[in-house]
């Protein structure tokens, strides 16, 4: 287990480094970052002043090293818009996005996994066909559009929920539903496929022959083995939810990380955007690495991979 | 009698076969209609999708009172004919979907071929690039790159092409790995064919079916992303009739005229549904033949 652990962690660290290089490199997409920072009203001498003040006249590898070194100690620079350190601004918004993402993730699991198990009991049966049809239809609906439609129906027509913001917990209902439904088809399909595979295995027949009850066979004997690929997919989906919430947050006017990223982009506040990209990527790397380790712990065969 | 011929399995296959072919029929038919509408948009509507007529703002579609027969699906906040904008919007979605998928497919296929065929160091490097790409928050990086590169459909297409090659690379790599040790590849090698020749003439033709399935499903993904980014204001710019942008423009009138967002959204749903059904159907049909 230890060599596997070490190898996996080294890869994760390298990926984290590569990801930060991309976040850093975004600064150069538009050409000269000093010109971007100076804004549209910037004169030539302003640009030179900024170039020096921000250390942009140093060699690029050196700039990268100092940026990443600072990020490592929690210093993500200064927001150009707020003129405040980036880290506390982000910390405040991150908690909102984490609440939203976690709730949506739990909802997706609670709906998709039982549905997948039910569908797997009779492949091609009525429940299976309805579940697959719902999955195909669900994947075709753009989440931001579904959000707007739900706002019209439940917020405006029936007045059941607030139409924007998260001052009360009711404000979270629609965004959580919209964010979660998009992950459901993939989770459902994988649970179903895993269960169908496992249920034909010999040890399931043995368990039944021993007189184990149906719930016990499904939940204890089958699900434990079918859950392996699900752990990886769940980690990926949770990461995608956190980064995908940018669209949902702007639809429901939620002050989370995604909305902050979008607003910062519109006002050319690059340090904030870079920090958010870096943090979301690192969360994703952590999640997928953790999923790999959990899988290796559950299934020793994977440790040699 | 082998296990595969047992009646139970045969019945399951038959059922799957039926559903696969009906998925292809429904998805393909729907897609054909949308593509037809997109191509013949100028003949289907006499209105210019970007011509404003401020005297005829916000005319409701035909099923509401106060509609105008000259504008079947009404007009938007600038008096532009909504039917024309919807028809031309299909063009934007389809062109972006096809164009980006072609470019991204090329990048991903080349990377996957090199990784799977050469293995070793090349494989390690390319797999690392793929992992890095997958770790990036795609919507955010695309938004940032488009914002910094100057928001337009062209920038959006370039950025998405450079970001969405991952699925191609992963699938092609796996396929190339399994083909590498096959006899016909080794025979070609023994004749002294170059690596590039073997990759392009020995391995690539065998990946055709796989690539068609991946490309179809990727087109749906691209269309969704284009709509989302245009909705956020960092894709198609006004007055381009993009469905995502039309939803964003209709958002201010969501209280009294929800049809302004309902119609382009319905267009998106139908198009993505059609593409996904077709992709799923083709995949199932090919699985079955194997």
HADDOCK unambig.tbl for C-alpha pairs under 7 A between the chains (distance, minus, plus):
assign (segid A and resid 15 and name CA) (segid B and resid 132 and name CA) 5.46 0.50 0.50
assign (segid A and resid 18 and name CA) (segid B and resid 132 and name CA) 6.53 0.50 0.50
assign (segid A and resid 19 and name CA) (segid B and resid 132 and name CA) 6.09 0.50 0.50
assign (segid A and resid 19 and name CA) (segid B and resid 136 and name CA) 6.76 0.50 0.50
assign (segid A and resid 26 and name CA) (segid B and resid 145 and name CA) 6.80 0.50 0.50
assign (segid A and resid 29 and name CA) (segid B and resid 145 and name CA) 6.70 0.50 0.50
assign (segid A and resid 29 and name CA) (segid B and resid 148 and name CA) 6.22 0.50 0.50
assign (segid A and resid 29 and name CA) (segid B and resid 149 and name CA) 6.24 0.50 0.50
assign (segid A and resid 30 and name CA) (segid B and resid 148 and name CA) 5.17 0.50 0.50
assign (segid A and resid 30 and name CA) (segid B and resid 149 and name CA) 5.16 0.50 0.50
assign (segid A and resid 137 and name CA) (segid B and resid 273 and name CA) 6.69 0.50 0.50
assign (segid A and resid 140 and name CA) (segid B and resid 269 and name CA) 5.07 0.50 0.50
assign (segid A and resid 140 and name CA) (segid B and resid 272 and name CA) 5.15 0.50 0.50
assign (segid A and resid 140 and name CA) (segid B and resid 273 and name CA) 4.95 0.50 0.50
assign (segid A and resid 141 and name CA) (segid B and resid 269 and name CA) 5.16 0.50 0.50
assign (segid A and resid 142 and name CA) (segid B and resid 224 and name CA) 6.49 0.50 0.50
assign (segid A and resid 145 and name CA) (segid B and resid 265 and name CA) 6.15 0.50 0.50
assign (segid A and resid 152 and name CA) (segid B and resid 255 and name CA) 6.97 0.50 0.50
assign (segid A and resid 243 and name CA) (segid B and resid 137 and name CA) 5.38 0.50 0.50
assign (segid A and resid 244 and name CA) (segid B and resid 139 and name CA) 6.66 0.50 0.50
assign (segid A and resid 265 and name CA) (segid B and resid 144 and name CA) 6.45 0.50 0.50
assign (segid A and resid 265 and name CA) (segid B and resid 147 and name CA) 6.66 0.50 0.50
assign (segid A and resid 277 and name CA) (segid B and resid 137 and name CA) 6.63 0.50 0.50
assign (segid A and resid 277 and name CA) (segid B and resid 140 and name CA) 6.97 0.50 0.50
assign (segid A and resid 280 and name CA) (segid B and resid 137 and name CA) 6.53 0.50 0.50
assign (segid A and resid 281 and name CA) (segid B and resid 135 and name CA) 5.33 0.50 0.50
assign (segid A and resid 281 and name CA) (segid B and resid 136 and name CA) 5.17 0.50 0.50
assign (segid A and resid 281 and name CA) (segid B and resid 137 and name CA) 6.22 0.50 0.50
assign (segid A and resid 284 and name CA) (segid B and resid 135 and name CA) 5.85 0.50 0.50
assign (segid A and resid 285 and name CA) (segid B and resid 135 and name CA) 6.08 0.50 0.50
